[in-house]
Amino acid sequence: MTDTAQRTLAQGGMTPDVAHSAPADVLTPGDRYQELFVAVQSQRIFPDSKTFVDCAPLLAPQEIMRRYRENAAKPGFDLAQFVASYFTLERIPPSDYVADPAQGLVEHIDSLWNVLKREPGKHPADSSLLPLPRPYVVPGGRFHELYYWDSYFTMLGLAHSGRHDLLVSMADNFSFLIDTYGHIPNGNRTYYLSRSQPPVYALMVELFESHGVARALRYLPHLRREYEYWMDGEASLKPGDAYRHLVRLPDGALLNRYWDERETPREEGYLEDVTTARGAPLRRAGEVYRDLRAGAASGWDFSSRWLGDANDLSSIRTTAILPVDLNSFLFAAEQQIARLSEAGGDTQTAQAFARRAQARRDAMTRHLWSDAESAFVDYDWRLGEQRPQLSAALAAPLFVGLASREQAQRSAGTMAGRLLAAGGLRTTETSSLQQWDPPNGWAPLQWIAIHGLRKYAENRLANDIAHRWLSTVGSLYTRESKLVEKYSLHTSEAMSASGGSGGEYPLQDGFGWTNGVVRRLLGDHPDHHAHRMTARA
């Protein structure tokens, strides 16, 4: 635990205790198990690269390594048997839950929250799982840990399900992560500590207050500290230079990019990343790994949005791109800090952050707004030009209130004309093998677009997207009695709606953010026919 966390505890602050959990081993599995880790991942002992990094050791890691080094070179050594002898697969908490096909979507989602809830005392010693002080909700499927930006969309549903107990727990957990690690990692795993995800903590704080969970002012110190993480290096950054998450453009504008502290293969995707880097012989492998990791930090892992060639993942260039959504979320954080500082009587800080928010709005208008596309687009700061790819991220400036009225109206027209599909809003215009491209649609992007459009009274399009998305989710639920991570948007018809495809792993059931967004939308649309859909329909 950091000194800051200890001070907060001593001062009676809100950082909760984790004494009930096993101590965190902040070494990643790759750091801890070194050549054993490389052998296990390279030889594909498990079909999914995430499986081994989530295993728990049955002996002290140092002893496991001693035995491995003593025996690995001996004739007949069986690596798979060795791993089975000294590691145990992550245990999913037992559940007697069985989906009731007679339930409607609201009842089904409400019944799933406890299935997806994890208790803090269950963190195994010396595993990659970082202890948390309070219960939390996981996405489901292969994702058995807390994820940063996923959780905001999950919380939307928790609030409408009346699960304020879990909202309070999640608030404490994210505050604890900021106090302990200086930022909110991608997820509560050691191998996620080197990066974050889209910074939506300010939106969470707003949600906590609007639902009576806690006063937002309570979280101001944590908002400030997370903001410092994203702005590290600002004071010394010269025009044309970049450092970590920051880029200062030649005109002095300061904008952010996604970043990961490491330039090694992602441990949860080790063999996949090594294979990808081999496909780019003219690039340094570490550069490819860094861009893959930054792509994972974006939450859009992966999409043609980050690629030089939509058909070649090794052309990824995430760190060269200033993304619309990331900078929109940081604008929201700056506005939130300004508002809360004013509420707390700190007028000087409030004015400083109001100026920061305005400076970011001005920079995004100059560099990320495209008159030709009638939309906000990403900016490639290395090439000094806007990216030609249109994406659903164009709705983020509307979502946080950054867009002008004219920009919002034109963006709505662009969404309707170029991204609207039968089953909802498409992620990009480019079909590829990557899961964040068509034909797939994702719950968080539907919500950002719907809520952003409503802010600017573009209610007809907002309601149309909501209708299409609820019909898609409801149609698959009617046939298969489940919600999934992503959906194909080709159609929303009951007999042909299907889950999404592509990417590095199979379609996952569950699913936290789908549940959250759908539960909230059903609350907003009480007469929608999806309310009446059951698996017996």
C-alpha positions in Angstrom: 0.0 0.0 0.0 1.3 3.5 -0.8 2.0 6.2 1.7 -1.0 8.1 0.4 -3.3 5.2 1.2 -1.8 4.8 4.6 -2.2 8.5 5.3 -5.8 8.4 4.1 -6.6 5.6 6.5 -4.8 7.4 9.4 -6.9 10.5 8.7 -10.1 8.7 8.7 -10.5 8.9 5.0 -12.4 6.6 2.7 -9.6 4.2 1.7 -11.0 0.8 2.9 -9.1 -2.0 4.5 -7.9 -5.1 2.7 -6.5 -7.0 5.7 -9.0 -9.8 5.0 -7.3 -10.6 1.7 -4.1 -12.3 0.8 -1.2 -9.9 0.2 -0.8 -8.7 -3.3 2.1 -10.0 -5.4 2.6 -7.0 -7.7 5.0 -8.9 -9.9 3.3 -10.0 -13.1 3.3 -13.7 -14.0 5.9 -12.9 -16.7 8.2 -11.2 -14.2 7.6 -13.9 -11.5 8.0 -17.0 -13.6 10.3 -15.8 -16.4 11.4 -18.6 -18.6 8.6 -20.9 -17.3 6.1 -18.3 -18.3 7.6 -18.0 -21.8 7.6 -21.8 -22.2 4.0 -22.2 -21.1 2.7 -19.4 -23.3 4.9 -20.2 -26.3 4.0 -23.9 -26.3 0.2 -23.1 -25.9 -0.2 -25.3 -22.9 -3.7 -23.7 -22.6 -5.8 -22.7 -25.6 -6.4 -19.2 -24.1 -3.3 -17.2 -23.1 -5.2 -15.6 -20.3 -5.7 -19.0 -18.5 -2.1 -19.4 -17.2 -1.7 -15.8 -16.0 -4.9 -16.2 -13.9 -3.7 -19.4 -12.3 -2.8 -19.6 -8.6 0.4 -21.4 -7.5 0.2 -24.3 -5.2 3.6 -23.6 -3.7 5.6 -20.5 -3.1 6.6 -19.1 -6.6 10.3 -19.2 -5.7 10.1 -22.9 -4.9 8.2 -23.6 -8.1 10.9 -21.9 -10.1 13.6 -23.8 -8.3 12.0 -27.1 -9.2 11.4 -26.0 -12.8 15.0 -25.0 -13.3 16.2 -28.2 -11.7 14.0 -30.4 -13.9 13.2 -28.6 -17.2 16.3 -29.9 -19.1 15.9 -33.5 -18.0 14.9 -36.1 -20.6 11.2 -36.7 -20.6 10.2 -33.5 -18.8 6.5 -32.9 -19.3 5.7 -29.1 -19.1 2.0 -29.6 -19.1 2.2 -32.1 -16.3 4.5 -29.8 -14.3 2.0 -26.9 -14.7 -0.8 -29.1 -13.6 1.2 -30.2 -10.5 2.1 -26.7 -9.3 -0.7 -24.4 -10.4 -4.5 -24.5 -10.1 -6.9 -22.9 -12.5 -8.8 -19.9 -11.2 -11.8 -21.1 -9.3 -15.1 -19.5 -10.3 -17.4 -19.1 -7.3 -20.0 -21.9 -7.2 -23.5 -20.9 -8.2 -26.8 -22.7 -8.4 -28.1 -20.1 -10.8 -30.1 -21.5 -13.7 -31.7 -19.0 -16.2 -35.4 -19.0 -16.0 -36.7 -18.9 -19.6 -40.0 -17.4 -18.4 -38.3 -14.3 -17.1 -38.4 -11.0 -19.0 -35.2 -9.1 -19.6 -35.5 -6.9 -16.5 -35.9 -9.9 -14.2 -33.2 -11.8 -15.9 -30.7 -9.0 -15.6 -31.6 -8.3 -12.0 -31.1 -11.9 -11.1 -27.6 -12.0 -12.7 -26.0 -9.3 -10.5 -25.2 -11.7 -7.6 -23.9 -14.3 -10.1 -21.4 -11.8 -11.4 -20.5 -10.5 -8.0 -17.2 -11.4 -6.4 -16.3 -11.2 -2.8 -13.0 -9.6 -1.7 -11.9 -12.4 0.7 -11.5 -14.8 -2.2 -8.2 -13.5 -3.6 -5.8 -16.4 -3.7 -2.3 -15.8 -2.4 0.5 -15.1 -5.0 -1.9 -15.0 -7.9 -2.2 -12.2 -10.4 -5.4 -11.0 -8.9 -5.0 -7.7 -6.9 -7.0 -7.6 -3.7 -9.9 -5.2 -3.4 -11.7 -4.2 -0.2 -15.3 -4.5 -1.2 -17.5 -6.8 -3.4 -17.4 -6.0 -7.1 -19.1 -7.1 -10.3 -17.1 -8.7 -13.1 -18.1 -8.9 -16.8 -18.5 -12.7 -16.9 -17.2 -15.4 -19.2 -13.3 -15.4 -19.2 -13.2 -12.1 -17.4 -13.1 -12.9 -13.7 -11.8 -9.5 -12.5 -13.0 -5.9 -12.2 -12.5 -3.8 -15.3 -12.3 -0.1 -15.3 -14.5 1.3 -18.1 -16.7 -1.7 -18.2 -17.7 -1.0 -14.6 -19.2 2.4 -15.4 -21.7 0.9 -17.9 -22.4 -2.0 -15.4 -23.1 0.6 -12.8 -25.8 2.2 -15.0 -27.8 -1.0 -14.6 -26.9 -1.6 -11.0 -28.4 1.8 -10.2 -31.7 1.0 -12.1 -31.8 -2.4 -10.4 -31.7 -0.7 -7.0 -28.4 -2.3 -6.1 -26.9 0.7 -4.3 -25.0 -1.7 -2.1 -22.8 -2.6 -5.1 -22.5 1.0 -6.2 -21.1 1.9 -2.8 -18.7 -1.1 -3.0 -17.5 -0.2 -6.5 -17.0 3.4 -5.4 -14.8 2.3 -2.5 -12.9 -0.1 -4.8 -12.0 2.4 -7.4 -11.0 4.9 -4.7 -8.8 2.3 -3.2 -7.1 1.5 -6.5 -6.3 5.2 -7.0 -4.9 5.5 -3.5 -2.9 2.3 -3.7 -1.5 2.4 -7.3 -1.8 6.1 -8.3 -4.3 5.2 -11.1 -7.1 2.8 -11.9 -5.5 -0.1 -13.8 -7.2 -1.8 -16.8 -8.3 -4.4 -14.3 -7.4 -5.7 -10.9 -4.6 -7.9 -12.2 -0.9 -7.4 -11.8 -0.4 -7.7 -15.6 -2.8 -4.7 -16.0 -1.0 -2.3 -13.7 1.1 -0.8 -16.5 -1.9 0.7 -18.2 -5.3 2.1 -17.5 -8.5 2.3 -19.6 -10.8 5.1 -20.8 -10.9 7.5 -17.8 -14.6 7.4 -16.8 -14.1 7.8 -13.0 -15.5 11.4 -13.2 -18.6 9.9 -14.8 -18.8 7.3 -12.0 -18.6 10.1 -9.4 -21.5 11.9 -11.2 -23.5 8.7 -11.1 -22.8 8.1 -7.4 -24.2 11.5 -6.6 -27.2 11.4 -8.9 -28.3 8.2 -7.3 -27.7 9.3 -3.7 -24.8 6.9 -3.1 -22.4 9.6 -2.0 -21.7 13.3 -2.5 -19.4 13.8 -5.4 -17.2 16.3 -3.4 -16.0 13.3 -1.4 -14.2 12.0 -4.4 -12.4 15.2 -5.4 -8.9 14.1 -4.1 -9.2 10.9 -6.1 -10.3 12.7 -9.2 -7.3 15.0 -8.9 -4.9 12.2 -8.4 -6.1 10.2 -11.4 -6.0 13.4 -13.5 -2.3 13.8 -12.5 -1.6 10.3 -13.8 -2.9 11.1 -17.2 -1.1 14.5 -17.3 2.3 13.4 -16.0 5.1 15.3 -17.7 3.0 18.2 -18.8 5.3 20.9 -17.3 8.4 19.9 -19.3 6.7 18.9 -22.6 7.8 21.0 -25.6 5.9 21.6 -28.8 6.2 18.5 -31.0 7.1 16.2 -28.1 5.3 13.3 -26.4 5.7 11.7 -23.0 3.6 8.8 -21.7 -0.1 9.8 -22.2 0.6 13.4 -23.4 1.4 15.0 -26.7 2.1 18.7 -27.2 1.3 19.6 -30.8 3.4 22.2 -32.7 0.9 25.0 -32.0 1.2 24.3 -28.2 -2.1 22.4 -27.9 -2.0 19.6 -25.3 -3.9 16.4 -26.0 -3.8 12.8 -24.7 -3.1 9.4 -26.2 -3.4 5.8 -24.9 -0.2 4.4 -23.4 1.2 1.4 -21.6 4.4 1.5 -19.5 5.8 -1.7 -21.0 6.9 -2.6 -24.5 6.7 -6.4 -24.1 4.0 -8.8 -25.3 0.8 -8.6 -23.3 1.0 -11.4 -20.8 -2.7 -12.3 -21.3 -2.0 -12.4 -25.1 1.6 -13.4 -25.2 1.8 -15.7 -28.2 -0.7 -13.6 -30.1 1.5 -10.5 -29.7 4.7 -12.3 -30.5 3.1 -13.7 -33.7 1.8 -10.2 -34.6 5.2 -8.6 -34.1 6.8 -11.2 -36.4 4.4 -10.0 -39.1 6.1 -6.6 -39.1 9.8 -7.3 -39.9 10.5 -3.6 -40.6 9.3 -2.5 -37.2 11.0 -2.9 -33.8 9.1 -5.6 -31.9 8.9 -3.4 -28.8 7.2 -0.7 -30.7 4.5 -3.1 -31.9 4.1 -4.5 -28.4 3.6 -1.0 -27.0 1.0 -0.1 -29.6 -0.8 -3.4 -28.9 -0.8 -2.7 -25.2 -2.0 0.9 -25.8 -4.8 -0.5 -28.0 -5.8 -2.7 -25.1 -5.8 0.4 -22.8 -8.3 2.1 -25.2 -10.8 -0.6 -24.5 -11.2 -1.1 -28.3 -8.9 -4.1 -28.6 -8.7 -4.2 -31.5 -10.1 -2.1 -34.3 -9.1 -0.8 -37.7 -9.3 2.6 -36.0 -5.8 2.0 -34.7 -4.3 0.4 -37.8 -2.3 1.6 -40.7 -3.8 -1.3 -42.8 -7.2 -2.5 -41.7 -6.2 -6.1 -42.6 -2.9 -6.1 -40.8 -2.8 -6.0 -37.0 1.0 -5.5 -37.1 0.4 -2.1 -38.6 -1.1 -0.9 -35.3 -0.1 2.7 -34.3 -2.2 3.5 -31.3 0.4 5.7 -29.6 0.6 7.9 -32.7 -3.2 8.7 -32.4 -4.9 11.3 -30.3 -8.4 9.8 -29.8 -11.7 11.6 -29.7 -13.2 9.6 -26.9 -10.1 9.7 -24.5 -9.9 13.5 -24.8 -13.6 13.9 -24.3 -13.5 11.9 -21.1 -10.6 14.0 -19.8 -12.6 17.1 -20.7 -15.4 15.7 -18.5 -12.9 15.1 -15.7 -11.6 18.7 -16.0 -15.1 20.1 -15.8 -16.0 17.8 -12.9 -12.9 18.9 -10.9 -13.7 22.6 -11.7 -17.3 22.1 -10.4 -16.4 20.2 -7.3 -13.5 22.6 -6.5 -16.0 25.5 -6.7 -18.4 23.6 -4.5 -15.6 23.1 -2.0 -14.7 26.7 -1.9 -11.5 26.5 -3.9 -12.2 29.1 -6.5 -8.6 29.3 -7.7 -8.5 25.6 -8.6 -12.0 25.8 -10.1 -10.9 28.5 -12.4 -7.7 26.8 -13.4 -9.6 23.6 -14.4 -12.3 25.5 -16.2 -9.5 27.0 -18.3 -8.0 23.5 -18.9 -11.4 22.3 -20.1 -11.8 25.2 -22.5 -8.2 24.7 -23.8 -9.0 21.1 -24.5 -12.3 22.0 -26.2 -10.4 24.5 -28.4 -7.7 22.0 -29.2 -10.2 19.3 -30.2 -12.1 21.7 -32.3 -8.9 22.7 -34.2 -7.4 19.3 -34.6 -10.2 16.7 -34.2 -13.2 18.3 -35.7 -13.6 17.6 -39.5 -15.8 19.8 -41.6 -15.4 17.4 -44.5 -16.7 14.5 -42.4 -19.1 16.5 -40.3 -17.8 14.7 -37.3 -15.0 14.5 -34.7 -12.3 12.2 -35.9 -9.0 10.9 -34.4 -5.7 12.8 -35.1 -2.4 11.2 -36.1 0.1 13.5 -34.4 3.1 11.8 -36.0 1.8 12.3 -39.5 0.3 15.7 -38.6 -3.1 14.9 -40.1 -6.6 13.7 -39.2 -7.3 10.0 -39.4 -9.7 9.1 -42.3 -11.5 6.4 -40.3 -14.9 7.4 -39.0 -15.9 5.7 -35.7 -18.6 5.7 -33.1 -16.2 7.6 -30.9 -17.6 10.7 -32.7 -20.5 10.6 -30.2 -18.2 11.1 -27.2 -17.9 14.9 -27.5 -21.8 15.0 -27.4 -21.8 12.6 -24.5 -19.7 15.0 -22.3 -21.2 18.2 -23.7 -18.1 19.4 -25.5 -19.6 19.7 -28.9 -21.3 22.9 -30.1 -24.9 22.8 -31.2 -23.9 22.8 -34.8 -21.3 20.1 -34.3 -23.9 17.9 -32.5 -26.5 18.4 -35.3 -24.0 17.5 -38.0 -22.6 14.6 -36.0 -26.1 13.2 -35.6 -26.5 13.3 -39.4 -23.2 11.5 -39.9 -24.2 8.8 -37.4 -27.5 8.3 -39.0 -26.1 8.2 -42.6 -22.9 6.2 -42.1 -23.0 4.2 -38.9 -26.6 3.2 -38.3 -27.2 -0.5 -39.0 -30.3 -2.7 -38.6 -29.3 -3.8 -35.1 -27.8 -0.6 -33.7 -24.9 1.7 -34.1 -21.8 0.3 -35.9 -18.4 0.8 -34.4 -16.6 1.8 -37.6 -17.3 1.7 -41.4 -14.6 -0.9 -42.0 -15.2 -4.6 -41.7 -12.2 -6.5 -40.5 -11.1 -9.5 -38.5 -11.0 -7.3 -35.4 -13.8 -7.5 -32.9 -14.3 -3.7 -32.6 -15.2 -3.4 -36.3 -18.4 -4.3 -38.2 -20.5 -6.4 -38.1 -20.2 -6.1 -34.3 -21.9 -3.6 -32.1 -21.1 -2.9 -28.4 -23.3 -1.8 -25.5 -21.1 1.0 -24.3 -21.0 2.7 -27.7 -24.8 2.5 -28.0 -25.2 4.2 -24.6 -22.6 7.0 -25.4 -24.4 7.8 -28.6 -27.9 7.6 -27.2 -27.1 9.7 -24.2 -25.0 12.1 -26.2 -27.7 12.7 -28.7 -30.3 13.3 -26.0 -28.1 16.0 -24.5 -28.6 18.0 -27.7 -32.3 17.1 -28.1 -31.6 14.8 -31.0 -34.2 12.5 -29.5 -35.5 10.9 -32.7 -32.1 9.3 -33.6 -31.4 8.5 -29.9 -34.7 6.6 -29.6 -34.1 4.9 -33.0 -30.7 3.6 -31.9 -32.1 2.5 -28.5 -35.0 0.7 -30.2 -32.7 -1.2 -32.6 -30.3 -2.2 -29.9 -33.0 -3.4 -27.5 -34.6 -5.4 -30.3 -31.2 -7.0 -31.1 -30.5 -8.0 -27.5 -34.0 -9.1 -26.9 -34.1 -11.2 -30.0 -31.1 -13.2 -29.0 -32.4 -13.5 -25.5 -35.6 -14.9 -26.9 -33.7 -17.6 -28.6 -30.9 -18.4 -26.3 -31.9 -17.0 -22.8 -28.7 -15.0 -22.3 -27.0 -11.7 -23.0 -23.5 -11.6 -24.5 -20.5 -9.4 -24.8 -21.1 -8.1 -28.4 -23.7 -8.5 -31.1 -23.8 -8.7 -34.9 -25.8 -5.7 -36.2 -26.8 -7.2 -39.5 -30.3 -7.7 -38.3 -32.4 -7.5 -35.2 -35.0 -10.1 -36.2 -35.8 -12.7 -33.6 -34.7 -15.7 -35.6 -31.5 -14.3 -37.0 -30.0 -11.9 -34.4 -26.7 -13.3 -33.3 -23.7 -12.6 -31.1 -20.6 -10.9 -32.5 -17.4 -12.6 -33.7 -13.8 -11.9 -34.5 -10.9 -11.0 -32.2 -8.6 -13.1 -30.0 -11.2 -15.2 -28.1 -14.7 -16.7 -28.5 -17.8 -14.8 -27.8 -18.4 -14.4 -24.0 -21.7 -14.8 -22.2 -22.6 -12.7 -19.1 -22.2 -9.9 -19.7 -21.7 -7.0 -17.3 -21.8 -3.9 -19.6 -24.5 -5.3 -21.8 -26.6 -6.0 -18.8 -26.0 -2.5 -17.4 -26.8 -0.6 -20.6 -29.9 -2.7 -21.5 -31.2 -2.5 -17.9 -30.9 1.3 -18.0 -32.4 1.6 -21.5 -35.4 -0.6 -20.5 -35.9 1.8 -17.6 -35.9 4.7 -20.1 -38.3 2.9 -22.5 -40.9 1.3 -20.3 -43.2 0.5 -23.2 -40.6 -1.1 -25.5 -41.5 -4.5 -26.7 -38.2 -5.9 -25.4 -39.8 -5.8 -21.9 -42.2 -8.6 -23.1 -39.6 -10.8 -24.6 -38.9 -14.1 -22.8 -37.1 -17.2 -23.9 -40.5 -18.9 -24.3 -41.7 -16.3 -26.8 
